[in-house]
Amino acid sequence: MRQLSEADRDAIELAQDPAFPRLLEQITATGGCSHPVHLSGSTTALDGATGEVLRHYDTGNEPGERLLVRCRNRRATVCPACSRLHAGDTFHLVRAGLLGGKNVPAAVRHRPRLFVTLTAPSFGHVHRAGELCRPRRDRGTCEHDRPRSCGAVHGPDDPSVGKPLCADCYDYTGHVLWHAHASKLWDRFVIDVRRRLASSVGLVQSHFRDHARLSFARVAEYQKRAAVHVHAVVRLDGPNGPADEPPPWAAHRLIAAVRSSASRVLVRTPYSPAVGELALRWGAQVDVRPLHAEGDGPDDDAIAAYVAKYVTKGASETGAGIDYRVTTWDDIEAASVSAHVRTLMRTCWRLGGLPEFEPLNLRTWAHTLGYRGHILTKSRAYSTTFAALRAERAQHVGGVDVPGAVTDRHWRYVGSGHTSGAALIAAGIADDIAENRAVAREALRAGGDAN
């Protein structure tokens, strides 16, 4: 026993406990969650008319008198089990807005739909993967006496990809402030698309909602240069949302409106004596792809899977920040990040100390390099919600509710996490579930190919 690790010894002790079978059931029910929340309390279902107790559960007979529930963290680096569940929910949320389902009519598949990618502008030359990185004929140097060109061929995993050719020339201030205003820039973009669609047919902007409704789901992704870019599914419906057909003039004007708005919208930063006033825009690289129900174009399921994949990536996994907040300058210095990312975090801290940028909370968001928005956002009418998907899953697992029943709940938080042995068991369960799902997908794919 002494030669075993602490986790192995703890797992053996747990397995010898009479309450282990129930503990194993709880860990399995969480899908092998890495950091479950511990709750203590009870739930009682009563007949609304007679007051008769229909169903009662409390944690008095549970191991440690507590119930384990999922942490629901979306980041794969924090909890692989919950991140897979979150990715699945994201897939169905995005897919429902593309193909219907989850109370969204199937007719949305035939609406005008686009897959849009908007990028951050350039803040300075960075190393690129490809045939030649930054070739230049003159091969001169910048004002800091560093090469302005790079003739190397970098692979996709080369650590130099995304790093500035000259850190002193790179606009770290502009990079951080663009991140801090990226969500506002998206809001302006959506408003301007509506405005341009309305003006293209002579409508007043305020009357656009009487003729059509613009819906979207967007995900933010960090590029190699640690700058966020946005992937979005944009759909045009009638004035009442998914159940309503859009006007016939809308379809062929949508692409032009999106491209025009991406190039023209801007957000101005507050004036700063140290920085001045910056005009922030989207980058020059804009990709707009129509989504067709039949024929050429990206597959709807592939688009949903693509969006779901990026939702579960944390900042540390992409190499663009860390997954926990920093509270001091020393935390930034101790973070395991590249010199480029560390400089962005330092810039957040420095700008966050200026009174004119206080509303941006840059120090609070230094770990995400100033980006304050959600990884995934959607308009209300696009499709279902995460809450609805979770409620549907809970209903499926918990059984059918009794009509007219009244539920009385009393719960409190009593802890979180696993012991080392329980963590080992949970990781094994999570791996088994992931492997079983992979085998099932492969079998389904093989069956489809055979047909």
N, C-alpha and C positions, 0 to 999 in steps of 0.2 A: 504493500500500500504506500509506503514512504517514497517508492520510486515513481509513483504516479503523479501526474500534475494535480494542482489544486482543483481544477475543473473536473477531472476524472474522479477524484475522491469524492467531491461533492455530488456528482451524478450518481455514484454508487450508493451513497448515503440516502439520496432522494428515492432511489429505486427500492430501497429496503423499508421505506416508510409505508405504513398501511394506507395512507392517503395518496400514495403515488398514482394509482390508476386514475383518480379524479383529477389530480394535477396534470397528468398527461392529456386527459380529455380537454382541460381548459387551454393548455398550450396549443393543442391541435386545433381547437375552435378559433384561436387567434391567427391560425395559419403560420405559426412559428414566428410571430412578431418578436422583434429583437428587443423592444423596450416597452412592454405592455404597461398599461395603467391599472393600478390596483384600486378596486372600489369595494366599499362595505355598505350594506343596506338591504332593502327589500322592495319588492313590487307585488301589489295585491290587485287583482281584477275582481270587481264587485258587480253584481247585477244592479243596473241603474234603477230598477223599479222596486225590488225587494230587499236590496242590500246584502243578498246572499254572496258569500265568498266563492267565486268561480275558480280562481287560480291564485296561488300564493307561492312566492319564492323569496328566500332570504339567504344570506351568506353564512348563517350560523353553523351550518354543517360542511362548509367548504374548507379546503386546506388553508390554514391560516385565517379562516373566517373572512375570506376576501375573494372577489371575482376578478379575473384577468380580462381586460378588453384591449383591442388594438390601439396602438399609438397613432395610427393614421398618418404617419409622416410620409410625404411624397418622395423624399430623397432616397435613392438607392444606397447611398453611402451611409445613411443613418439606419434604415430598416428595409432590407431587400424585400421582405414579405409584404409589408404595407405599400411599398412603392409599386410592386407588381399589381396590387389591387387598385391603387390609384391610377395606374396606367390603363388598366382595364376599364375603369369608370370613365376616364378621359376618352378612350377609344369609342365607347358607346355614346358619350355625350356629343362628340364631334360627328360620328357616323350618323346619328339620328338627325342632325341638321343637314346632312348630305343626302341621305336615302330615305328618311322617315323612320318611324318607330318611336317607342317611348312617348306616346301621345302626340307625335308629330306626323302629319299626313304624308303618305308616300309621294304625293304630288310635288314635294319640294325638289325631288330629283330632276324635275324638268324645268325648274326655275333658272333664271340667269345666275350662275355661280362662278366664282373666280377663286383661284389659289394665288395669293399675293405674298411676295417677299419684299420687305422694305429693310434697307441696311442703314447703318450709321455712316456718316460722312468720313472722309479721311482726316486723321489728326496728325499725319506724318507717315513717311514711307516705312513699311515693315517688311520683313523677310517673308517670301511667299513660297509655297510648294508648287512645283511644276517643272517645266523644262529649264527655264532660266529664271532666276529670282528677280533681280533688278538690273538688267543690262543697260548700259549707257555708252554712247560712243566716246564721250569726252573723259569718262572715268575720273572726274574731278572730285574735289572734297568740299564739304560744307564749311560754314563759318567756324565750326569747332574742330576743323582739320580732320574730319572723319570721312571715309569714302561715301560718295553719294550713289554708288552702284554696288551690285553684288552679282557676280557671274556664276555662282554656284548653283547646283541643282539639288534642292532640298526635298527629302521625302516627306510624306504627310506627318510622320511622327518625329521629325527633326525638331529638337527643342528650340532651335532658333526661329522657327516659323511663328510669325505673329509678333516677334520682338522688333523694336525700332532699329533702323540702321544707325540712327544717332539719337540717343535718349534725350540729349539737350535740345535737339530740334523738335522733338515730339511735343504736341500740344496736350499735355496731361490735364491742364485746367479745362480746356474745351471738352476733352473726353469725359471727365467727371461731371461737368455741368450738363452735357448732352444726356448722360445717363439719368441725371436728376430730373430732367424735363422730358424724358422719352414718353412717359405716359400721357403727359399733356399734349405732346406733339401728335400722338396717336388720336387723341380726342379731337384735336383740330383737323386732322386728316379726315376722320369720319364725317364731321360737320361739313367740311368743304366738299366731300363727295356728294352729299345730299344737296348742297347749294348748287353745284355745277349740274347735277342731273335736273334740278328744278329750272335753272336758268336756260338749259338747252331746249326746253319746250315752252319757255315764256311764263313759267310759274313763279310766284313769290315763294321764297324759301319756306315761310311758315305754312304754306299750303301743300308742301311736298307730302307731309304725312297723310293728307287726304287722298293721295293717289298711289303711294308706294311706301314700303318700309324696308330699310336697309338693316340686315342682321349680319352678325359676324361672330367668329370664335378665333382668338389669336393666341399664339404662344411666343414667348421671348426666348431666344437662344443666344448664348455667348459664342462669338467667333473666336478663332485662334488669337486674334489681336486683343482679346478681352473686351470687345465692344459688342453690345447687344444688337441683334437684328430680329425682325419680327416676321413670323409666318402667320398668315391669316386666311381663313375661309370666309369669303364675303358672298352673301346671298341676297337677292332682291325679291321681295314678296309684294303682295297687294297691301292696302292700308290696314287690314286686320291681321296681318302676320302670316304664318305658315299656311293657314287654311284659305288664303285669298290669292287670286292670280294677280300678278303685277300688270301694269298697263303695257300695251304692245310696244310703245315707244322706248321703254326702259332698257330692254336687253342690249340693243346695239350701241347704246350710249354709255353703258356701265364701264367698259374697258377704258374708253377715252377719259371719262370722269376720274377714274382711279389713277391713271397715269398723270393727268394734269394736276390733280390734288397732291400727289406725292412729290411733284417738282416745285410746287408753289407755296405750300403751307410752311409757316415758321413760328417759332416761339422766341421771344426776347427775354434774356435774363435780367434780373434787377441790376441797376447800375451799381458798380463797385469801384471805389477809388483804386483798388489793387488790380482789378481785372478789366474794368470798363463795362460796356454792355455788349453781349454777344447775341447774334442772330443764329438760332439753331434750326437746322433743316435735316431732312432725310438725305441719305447718300445718293450718289448718282446711279448706283446699281439698283434698279427696280425690276422685279420679275413679276409679270402678270400672266397667268395661264387660265384660260377658260376650262371649266369642268363640264364635260358632256355626258349625258345619260347613256348615249350610244356613240361608239366610234372612238376616234383618237383622243388623246389627252390622259392625264394622270388618273389612275384608278381611285375610286372613292374610298375603298377600304385601305388602300396604301396611304392615302392622305391622312386618314384618321389614325393609322398606326404610326405614321411619321410624327404627327403632333404629339401623340401619347408618349412616344419614346423620349422626346425632349422635356416633357413635363417632369419626369422623374429624375432628371439630372440636376445635381446640386452644383453650387459654384465651385467647390473643390474638385469635383469630378471632371469638370471642363477645364480646370486649370485657371479659372478666372475668378479668383477670390476664395473664400472659405465659407463653411456652412455654420459658423457660429459668430456671434457679434463680438466686436472688440470694445474694450472699455478704456484702454490706455494706449499711449504711444508705444509702450513696451510690448503690448500684445501684437501690434503690427510688426515690430522688429522680430518677434519670436515666431511669427506665422511661417508655415512651410509653403512658400509661394515663390514664384520667379521674381527677379529684380524688377521687371516691367510691372507686374501686378502689385508688388510692394510699393512702388512709386505711385501708382494710382491710389492705393489705400492711404499713403502719406498725404497725397493731394486732397483726398476727402477730409482727412483730419485737419489739415491746414485751412482749407476753405470753410470747413464747418465751424471754425473759431471766429469767423468774420460775422459781425452783426447782420449785414445785409443778406447773408445766406443762411441765417439761423432757421427760417421756416423750412428749408430743404432737409434738415436733420441729416446732414452729410456724415457726421461722426457716427450716428446710429447705423447708417447704411454703408459704412466703410468696408465691411466684409463682402458686400456685393458691388463694390466699386462705385457707389453712389446711386445705383439703380434701385428705385423705390417701388416699382410696380409689381403686380402679381405675375407669376410665370404664365398662368393661363387666365384669360378674361374672355367673357362673351356677352353679347347683348341679350336682353331678357327674352326676346322672342325667337332666338336662334334655335334652341332645342330644350331638352330637359335640364335639370340641375343635379349637382352632386348630392344634395340633400334628398331629392326624389329617388335617385338611384340607390342610396344607402337605405332609405326607408323601404324600398321594394325588396332589397336583399334581406333586411331584418325581418320583414313580413314573411319572406320565403323560408327563412331559417326558423322563425319563432312560431309559425303556424297561423291559422286563420283567427282573426279577432272575432269575439262574440258581439253581435249587434246589440247596442244599448248598454254595453258594459262600461263601467267607470274604473279607470286605473289610478291607483294611489301609489306613488313612488317616493322613496326616501333613500337617497344615495349620498355618499361622501367619499372624497378622495383620501386614500390612506397610504399611497406610495406608488412607485413605478420601478420598472426594470426587473432583471432576473438575477439570481445567484449565479455563480460561475458554472455550476453544474446544469442548472435549468437553461442557461444560455446555450450550452453545448447541445442539449436536447432540442431546444427550439430551432437552432440552426440546422440540425439534421432533418427535422420535420419540414422546415421551409425548403430545403434542398430537395426532399422527396416530392413535395407538392409541385415544385418547379419542374422536376424531371418528368413527373407524370403528365403535366400539361404539355410539355414538349413532345412526349411520345404520342399523346392524343392528337396534337396538331399535325404531327408527321403522318399519323395513320389517316387523318381526315384528308390531308393533302394527297396522300397516295391513292386513297379511294376516289378522289376527284379526278386525278390524272388517269386512273383506270377507266373511268367512265368517258 
